[in-house]
Amino acid sequence: MTLDPDAARLLEMARKAGKPPYETVDADTARQLYREGRRALQPEPLAVAETRDLSAPRPGGTVPLRLYRPDGATAGESLPVLIYFHGGGWVLGDIDSHDGVCRHLAARSGCAVVSVDYRMGPEHKFPAAVDDAVAATRWVAGNAAELGIDPARLAVAGDSAGGNLAAVVTLHERDAGGVAVGAQMLFYPATDFAMDTESHRLFGEGHLLTHAAMRWFQAQYLTAGDEADWRASPLRADDLAGLPTAYVITAGFDPLRDEGETYARRLVEAGVPVTTRRYTGQIHGFLTMGRIIAQSAEALDAAAKWLRTNL
């Protein structure tokens, strides 16, 4: 494999910037570093017809949401909907950090998108993020008429930690007989906290996301022993049968590559229709780096096309 030239340029920019690794600072400082990175790397956002900030109830509080409706959607039209969970290691990121991705998916797919601002560690340990993801999914489905969406055409998606949550929501709702999720899109998902794959060994240093950072994220998010729970490590779920059709993106130079591809293979073995795409020259997180990495827009366009076809 050869590193994509844009990805190589971004890695060199990161090296020269000399920002401290996440695992060497506290969570608040890490969040600020992440916000600065997103502002520098996100391209100009695509236009949509409407954005609306909402909230879904959960025990003891609410989950902030943002609804995007694409251009061309009429006021009374009932649209397919994608519920999106942002990445950031269950510690970093928010609705704003992934605003560009959600706008792109809405604009290119013709679907409504609902972005979810779930609780994160270390302030809110596992399974708070899972609980919020489930609560948001159920609220969106249960308030479809008011939101102008079609609950029979509902998908979930996320990148990295968000891909983990999207996978977990499909499992949770299958087992609970809850929301009928029609499709799942997993973008370089984290699926197993074992973190002992060949891609972790090959790319755990020098490719932006490091093995050390992943261990730090784990410490912020989980309590000892939680890693064995399928709600933290969906690859460890006993049975993946009966899950919705899946679109799984991985990146060739990503420590999470192998666990994402193993999850996709297990879905296939369980009889789930799966479309996979490895962007061989890319690094973890490239979908949010479109100002530097041109292939980001191509990958989001392809994901939006798949969504449009499968909803």
N, C-alpha and C positions, 0 to 999 in steps of 0.2 A: 504494500500500500504506500501511497505517496500523500503527504499532508497537503491539503488544499492551500494554494498560495495565499488566499485571503486569511485563512486560519493561521498560517505561519506568520503572516504580518501582524495579526492580532496578538499572538503569543509573544512576539518580539516587543510590541508596544507594552504589553503587561510586564514583561521583564524589565524594561527601561523605566516604567512608572514606579517600580519598587514598593508597591503597597504591601503592608504586612499581611501574612496569611491569616485567614479567618481564625484558625486554631490558636493564634497567638494573642488574640484580643477578646474583649467581652462581646456579648451578643449585640448590645446597642451600637458599638463601634463597627462590628461586622455588618450590621444592617445599613449603616451610613455608607460604608464602602461599597456595598452591593447597589444601593440607590445611585451612587455616583457612577458606577459602572454601567448601569442600565441607561442612565441619561446620556452617557457618552456613546453607547453602542446601538441604541434603538434608532431606526430610521424615522423619517417623518411619517406620522400615522396616516392611514387611509381614512377617507371620509365615510361616515355612516349616517343614516337618517336621524338616529336618536340614540342618546345615552341617558340612562336614568339610574340614580343610586337608590337602592332598596335595602330591606333587611328582612331576614327570615328569623322566626323565633326559635330559640333553643332553650333547654332547661337553664334557668338562671341568667338569661340574657338574649342577645340577638347576634346573628351572623350578617355582617355587611355584604351586600351584593351590588353588582353593576350590570344592568341590562343594556345590550347593544342590539339595535334593529338596523338592518342593512338598507341602503338606498334602494328605492323601488318598491319597498313594502308599503302597502296601503294601511291606513289607520285601523281598519277592521279585519285585516288579514290574519289568519291563524298560521303562524310560521313554525317550521321545525325548530328545535332548540338544542343548543350545545351548552352543557354546563361545564365550565372550565375551572380547574384547580391549578394555581400558579406553582412554579418551582421555587427552590431556594432552601433546600435541606431541612424543611420543617421548622426553620428558624428565620429565614430571610424572605424578602419579597412581600408583595401585596397587590391589590387591584391595579395600582398605578404602574408598578414595575412590569406588568404584563398587558398593559392597555394596548400597546401596538400589536401584539399577537392576537388579542381578542378582536380588535378592529379588523385586522387582516382576514381572519377566519370568517367573520360576519360578512364583510364586504365581498369576499370571493365565493362563499358558499351559498349566500342567500338565506342563511339560517339566522335566527336570533341567537345571541350568545349571552350567557349569564356567568359572570366571573365571581368567584367566591373568595372572600377574605377570611379564611378559617383561622382559628387560634393556633399559636405556635409555641414551641419550647424556646427557652427553658421555663418561661413563666407558666405555660400550660402544657404539661407533659401528655404523652400518649395515654389514652386514646382521644384527647380533646379534638385534635384535627380530624380524626375519623368521624367523631360524633357530629362535628359541624358540617362536614361534607355530606353526611347522610341527611342531616336536618335540612340543609339547603336544597338537596335534590328532591326531597319529599315536599318541601314547601313550593318549589317551582312547579312540580307536577300537580300539586293540589290547588294552585292558583293560576292555572293555565289560562282560563278565560280572561281574567283581569290583566294578564301579561301579554295577551295576544299570541299565545303559542299553542301548539298541538301536542298534548302529552303522549299521544300515540307515536310521535316522531321525536323522541328524546334521546340524546347521546351524552356521554361524559367524555372528558378529555383532560389532559394535563401533561406537563413536562417535568421530568426528574421526580422530585418529591410529589409534585402534582400528578404525575403519571402513576405513582404508587397509590395515591388516594383515589384516582379514577378506577384503577383495577380493584381496589378494596370495596368501593361503592358497588360495583357490579356484583361482586361476591356476596356482599352483605344483603343487597336487595333480592338477589336470587334466593338466598337461604331464608329470608324473612317473608318472602312472598310480597314484597313491597313494590316500589316503582318498577315498571317494565322498561328497563333501559334497552334501547334498540341498537345501540352501537357504542363502541369505546375506541378512543384514539389515545395511544400511549406513546409519548415522545420521550425517547431515551429514559425509560422509567427505572426507578430504583425498585427492585423486587425482592431482594434478600439481604438482610444485614450481616450475613456471613462474610461477604466481601472478600472471598477467597478465590476468585476466578482468575483465569489467565490474563484477561484484560485489565484487571486490577494490578497484576504484577507488571504488565507491560507499560501501562499508561498512568500509573498512580503517582507519577512525578512528571512535572514539566509540561502538562497539557491542560493547565488552568484548574480543573477540578482534580484535587489530589486525594490519595488514600488517607492522608492525615486529616484533611478537611472532612472527609466522610466519617471518620471516627469521631471527630469533634461534633458533627451534626448528630450522630447517634447519641452521644453523651448528653446533648442538649434536649433531645426529643424523648428518649427512652429511659426507663428505669431498668436496672439489671434484670434480665430474664425476659423482658418484653420482646426481644428480637425473635423469639421462637413463635410468637403469636402471629397467625396469618394476617391479622389486620395491620401488622407492621411489615411483615415479610410475605406478601401474597404468593410468592413462589412456593411457600411451604403449605399452602392450602391443600387439603387431601384430594379434592376433586374440582376440576375446572369445567366439567361438562355443564351444558345448559347456559353458558354465558353468551353475551351478545357478540356479534361479528366485530372483529378487531382490526385496527390499523396500527402497526407498530413500527416506529422509526428508531433506528439506532445510529450511532456515529462511530466511525472506524477507530478513532484515536481516543475513545472514551473509556474510563475505567468501568463504567456501568454497561458497556456494550454486551458482554456475554450474558449477564443476568437478564437483560431485556430480551435477548434472542432466545434464551432458554425458556423464558415465560411464553414467548410466542410459539415455540415448538410444543410446549405442554398444552397450550390451547388447541393447536392443530390435532395433537394426539387425543384430546378429549372430544373432538368432533366439531370444534368451533371454526367457522370460516375466518381466515386470517390473511391479511395482506401485509407483507413486511417490506421494509426498504432500509437498507444500510447505506448511509452516506459515507462512503469509504474514506474520504479525505478529511472528514470533519471532526470537531472536538465537541465535548459536552457543552450544551447551552447555546449552540450556534443559532437556533431559531430566534433568539432574542438579540442577535448581534448583527442585524441586517445593515447597519450603517457601514460596517467593514466587510462582512461576509455576504457576498452577493447570492450565494446558494440558499441563504435563509429564505428569501422571497420565493424562490423556486419550490423549496420544500413545503412552505406554507400553502402555496397555490395547489400543489399536488394533494396535500391533506384536505384542503377545502373541496377540491374536486371529488375526492373519495367520499367525503361527508355528504355532499350534495347527491351523489349517486346512491348512497346507502341509507339516507333518510327520506 
